[in-house]
Amino acid sequence: MTDTEDLKGNISQTSSTLLTPETVQLAQQIMSFQPGLTFKEAMDLTTGGRPEQSANHQQRGKPQPKGRQAVMSERAKAAISSGLNQKSAQFAYSEVIRREEFEDMGKIINEMNKHFIYARSQIHVQTGRLLKNVVHFNLNRVPNQPEFDRIKEVLSKALQKDVPEGENAFAPQSIAHLILKGFNYFTNKFNRRPEDILTGEQVLQMMYDLDQWKDIEAVKKPSVVRYKGSNDMAVVFMDVWDSKNGICTKNLVNKVYHMGGKLIKVEYAKQREFVPQCQKCWRWDHGTSRCRINHQRCMRCGQGHMTINHDEFSTCCGAIHKEKQVKFVKCEHKLKCLNCKGEHTADSFKCVYKKNQNDRAWHDRRANADREEELAKRERRNAVMQQALAMPESEIEEIQDSQ
């Protein structure tokens, strides 16, 4: 048997999916250096000793599972971070988009959402606010470019004016939430008076003294917070304007800067899941615009009147109103929270709901427990009513009127 026939026989035993002119040539070179190897063993060496099945899967183009490190690397390259909030769009002021056009922001938002609903669009505007040189809209989702164009078109219809083309008039951006660690809480190390506490203006001044931060614009004044358990150290929370993909702050975070004689580390701040409280019914997990009741509730007693009119319409003082025959009586009864039944108002920081405002899991567990408790009360009430209806008339006692 010749060498050519041996090679053909060996090739017939090798998977055809691995055979390419380059791998065959490389396998022949390996066999020339190591005569004892078979063609199949040389082909295995050309593929790095990988199993035949794995190579077949790669040859067919099947996706391989990515490791955690690879996924995190891709997210870092795409500037995706928990500190970025891209559910927004903003428009720079121009001859058409003027500040006075947005004095009634609620009307503008309602008009925009009507057009979104008519166009069967999944995106809608939640809130809007006026800033120094832009009008900023918070959206329910991260918009893509066609949705940005739809927002621009809807804004033109709401204003009844044509929004001009160009990047200056239409400037969608995002907000990056940063945390700066390493500041001294007091600017004077010898005095610890209230006027010596570090302020947000001082942080901005130190930030703009660095060349890397000169092009960064803060959304609002930074917040200085003392370290938990420390007397002289502080962290600074800062919201800055960023590009849509977070490129502006991508090169600034996870680095150390020299600010005010201290080494300051900049990171993305982890965003907590904020649970909203309705300002109409004072319940949790929905906003005022989505409240289902049509009247205002009192935050002191939970009844159907405004808080400012509690002394006039509260039923706890109804007997005093009737006895003294006056309309207004200063209520001196204890407060009762609508949610936790504590002796405080519904928006007080003493409430356990307010203390866990940033813990959605806690609110979900508490809502389920409250729902089960309400169902149990309803069942007990229905059982008592059924028992009362089943009683014979001879056992029913007539209650005399107290008057």
Secondary structure as UniProt FT lines:
FT   HELIX           3..13
FT   HELIX           16..18
FT   HELIX           21..33
FT   TURN            35..36
FT   HELIX           39..46
FT   TURN            47..49
FT   HELIX           52..60
FT   HELIX           68..77
FT   TURN            78..79
FT   TURN            82..83
FT   STRAND          84..85
FT   STRAND          88..92
FT   HELIX           99..102
FT   HELIX           105..118
FT   TURN            119..120
FT   STRAND          125..130
FT   STRAND          134..139
FT   HELIX           145..159
FT   TURN            167..169
FT   STRAND          174..184
FT   HELIX           194..196
FT   HELIX           200..208
FT   HELIX           211..213
FT   TURN            214..215
FT   STRAND          223..226
FT   TURN            228..229
FT   STRAND          233..242
FT   TURN            244..245
FT   HELIX           247..250
FT   TURN            251..254
FT   STRAND          255..259
FT   TURN            260..261
FT   STRAND          262..268
FT   TURN            279..281
FT   HELIX           288..290
FT   TURN            299..301
FT   HELIX           307..309
FT   HELIX           310..313
FT   HELIX           315..317
FT   HELIX           318..324
FT   TURN            338..340
FT   TURN            346..347
FT   TURN            349..350
FT   HELIX           352..355
FT   TURN            356..358
FT   HELIX           360..390
FT   HELIX           393..395
//
